[in-house]
Amino acid sequence: MYVESSKANFTDKATGQFTTTGNVGKVMGESCTIGLTYAKSFINNHLSHLIEKDQKIRTFFDENHVHIHFSEGAIQKDGPSAGVTITTALISLAINKPIVQDLAMTGEISLGGKVILLFLCLESKNKYFFFIF
């Protein structure tokens, strides 16, 4: 499943809006809400060194219209396992640091940031490496 996140400010009144599109069922929508809540918390509690350089990071989600899109390949049972991916995409967007394109991850995330399962697959020279944390 491919997850895209974007800042979609088309008007001056785009503050604090959050839009999801694609194959978003109830569970995927809940994962998005949890991801957004935890991304805000993580930024404010763990990225103070970045906030010192750019105060807009702290208020990014309150001052912008954020759009998350799920590709057609997403299926309903992807919902819980997309939590880590969604949260990572949102944090990446807020701090303006792209995620490497060949990174795969999965895992449900709780409101407190607990990862239920994290599975990471990396490709290097046509070899795949799998990690479970």
NORPE-V293643 format. One record per residue. N is the residue number from 0. RES is the residue in three letters. PHI is phi in whole degrees, 0 to 359 (none if undefined). NEAR is the number of other C-alpha atoms within 12 Angstrom. D_FIRST is the distance of its C-alpha to the first C-alpha in whole Angstrom. Layout:
BEGIN
((N,RES,PHI,NEAR,D_FIRST) (N,RES,PHI,NEAR,D_FIRST))
END
This chain:
BEGIN
((0,MET,none,25,0) (1,TYR,255,25,4) (2,VAL,244,39,6) (3,GLU,244,28,10) (4,SER,232,34,13) (5,SER,210,30,17) (6,LYS,274,31,20) (7,ALA,238,24,22) (8,ASN,272,21,25) (9,PHE,252,14,27) (10,THR,224,12,30) (11,ASP,287,12,32) (12,LYS,257,13,31) (13,ALA,267,20,28) (14,THR,291,20,28) (15,GLY,69,21,26) (16,GLN,277,25,24) (17,PHE,221,29,20) (18,THR,240,27,18) (19,THR,237,29,15) (20,THR,223,22,13) (21,GLY,100,23,11) (22,ASN,277,24,10) (23,VAL,249,30,12) (24,GLY,271,20,14) (25,LYS,300,17,17) (26,VAL,293,21,15) (27,MET,296,33,12) (28,GLY,299,29,15) (29,GLU,296,26,17) (30,SER,298,34,14) (31,CYS,296,43,14) (32,THR,296,31,18) (33,ILE,296,33,18) (34,GLY,301,40,16) (35,LEU,296,43,19) (36,THR,300,27,22) (37,TYR,289,32,21) (38,ALA,301,39,20) (39,LYS,300,32,23) (40,SER,297,25,25) (41,PHE,299,29,24) (42,ILE,300,34,25) (43,ASN,288,25,28) (44,ASN,263,16,29) (45,HIS,232,18,28) (46,LEU,242,22,28) (47,SER,300,18,31) (48,HIS,295,15,32) (49,LEU,279,21,29) (50,ILE,296,20,31) (51,GLU,300,14,34) (52,LYS,279,12,33) (53,ASP,213,17,32) (54,GLN,298,18,32) (55,LYS,293,20,30) (56,ILE,298,32,27) (57,ARG,300,28,29) (58,THR,252,21,29) (59,PHE,309,33,26) (60,PHE,287,35,24) (61,ASP,277,22,27) (62,GLU,252,23,28) (63,ASN,227,28,25) (64,HIS,267,28,23) (65,VAL,255,32,19) (66,HIS,236,30,16) (67,ILE,247,35,13) (68,HIS,235,29,11) (69,PHE,249,31,7) (70,SER,294,18,6) (71,GLU,300,16,8) (72,GLY,287,15,6) (73,ALA,290,22,5) (74,ILE,236,21,8) (75,GLN,305,22,11) (76,LYS,287,20,11) (77,ASP,289,33,8) (78,GLY,316,32,11) (79,PRO,297,34,13) (80,SER,285,32,11) (81,ALA,269,41,9) (82,GLY,305,40,12) (83,VAL,295,39,13) (84,THR,296,41,10) (85,ILE,298,45,11) (86,THR,299,42,14) (87,THR,297,39,14) (88,ALA,298,38,13) (89,LEU,292,43,16) (90,ILE,295,36,18) (91,SER,302,29,17) (92,LEU,296,31,18) (93,ALA,294,37,21) (94,ILE,265,31,23) (95,ASN,59,19,22) (96,LYS,234,15,20) (97,PRO,292,18,17) (98,ILE,271,22,15) (99,VAL,301,13,15) (100,GLN,286,14,13) (101,ASP,258,16,12) (102,LEU,258,24,12) (103,ALA,243,29,9) (104,MET,208,33,10) (105,THR,206,31,10) (106,GLY,152,29,13) (107,GLU,281,34,14) (108,ILE,238,32,17) (109,SER,268,27,20) (110,LEU,300,24,22) (111,GLY,271,18,24) (112,GLY,92,26,21) (113,LYS,288,19,22) (114,VAL,268,26,19) (115,ILE,288,20,19) (116,LEU,207,22,17) (117,LEU,236,23,15) (118,PHE,237,22,14) (119,LEU,236,20,14) (120,CYS,235,19,13) (121,LEU,241,19,15) (122,GLU,251,16,16) (123,SER,216,11,20) (124,LYS,51,7,22) (125,ASN,63,8,20) (126,LYS,244,9,20) (127,TYR,251,14,18) (128,PHE,241,16,18) (129,PHE,246,17,17) (130,PHE,228,16,18) (131,ILE,239,16,18) (132,PHE,250,14,20))
END
